[in-house]
């Protein structure tokens, strides 16, 4: 099981003009959520955490 935890450690990568940072997400998590490439998501900051939600489901609240 320790191998699984290591798999979910990611590094932030500089993107574009150098002002933004990107993060890759584990493919197995994205498959479980049925998320696809170019899908719209909502990114929220809650305290010291970041929440990423499907745009359609987040808008239905």
Order of alpha helices (4+ residues) and beta strands (2+ residues): alpha-beta-beta-alpha-beta-beta-alpha
